[in-house]
Amino acid sequence: NKNTVIMRIGSIDYHLLSEKEQSVLELSLIEISKTIKYPLQFFSTTEFIDTSEIINEIKKHINSQENRKLFNYGNNIINHLSKMMDDRNFYIRKNYVVISCMGNIEKAKVELQNIYDTLRFNLMNARIGLTILEDFEIIELLHRELNKNTTTKIESLLEKGGMELYVKGIKKRAE
């Protein structure tokens, strides 16, 4: 009967804020802390920068380019992005909030949605974004955390039937 929601929370560099912005942030965090009545966990992770999607996008556009200078420029950008990804010295930090509540699923959905709405509103005042992760994003997060040193994409695993390895429970109806 434990229901959980995972939310991606934007990050903010407190020391780069003005005194007024720091004060607004502090007040927003105080207001948030007053409204939370369920267990709350913060989770932070780092991941390598993946430039493969943008590289494929650039390749798609420069191949149709007749202008030689634009073609060469696109190739230079591709080489730079490839080196950045191969270097493995560039990371992205991502932060998450995990909130759980007990009870039947319908009541929990409403309660978790209310918590999300309240958090989102208060964090918006501090200019911090908040989004609920979809099922695929949760699978992707777990895959990245459990397989830190792999470059395998979750999409390719799913396409090859990776989820078929998992046993799924069957809900029994109350009679």
Secondary structure as the mmCIF struct_conf table of DSSP 4:
data_model
#
loop_
_struct_conf.conf_type_id
_struct_conf.id
_struct_conf.beg_label_comp_id
_struct_conf.beg_label_asym_id
_struct_conf.beg_label_seq_id
_struct_conf.end_label_comp_id
_struct_conf.end_label_asym_id
_struct_conf.end_label_seq_id
STRN STRN1 LYS A 2 ILE A 9
HELX_RH_3T_P HELX_RH_3T_P1 TYR A 14 LEU A 16
BEND BEND1 LEU A 17 LEU A 17
HELX_RH_AL_P HELX_RH_AL_P1 GLU A 19 THR A 35
BEND BEND2 TYR A 38 TYR A 38
STRN STRN2 LEU A 40 PHE A 48
HELX_RH_AL_P HELX_RH_AL_P2 SER A 52 ILE A 62
TURN_TY1_P TURN_TY1_P1 ASN A 63 SER A 64
HELX_RH_AL_P HELX_RH_AL_P3 ARG A 68 ASP A 87
STRN STRN3 TYR A 91 MET A 102
BEND BEND3 GLY A 103 GLY A 103
HELX_RH_AL_P HELX_RH_AL_P4 ILE A 105 ASN A 125
TURN_TY1_P TURN_TY1_P2 ALA A 126 ARG A 127
STRN STRN4 LEU A 130 ILE A 132
HELX_LH_PP_P HELX_LH_PP_P1 LEU A 133 GLU A 134
HELX_RH_AL_P HELX_RH_AL_P5 ASP A 135 LEU A 146
TURN_TY1_P TURN_TY1_P3 LYS A 148 ASN A 149
HELX_RH_AL_P HELX_RH_AL_P6 ILE A 154 GLU A 159
TURN_TY1_P TURN_TY1_P4 LYS A 160 GLY A 161
HELX_RH_3T_P HELX_RH_3T_P2 GLY A 162 LEU A 165
BEND BEND4 TYR A 166 TYR A 166
HELX_LH_PP_P HELX_LH_PP_P2 LYS A 171 ALA A 174
#
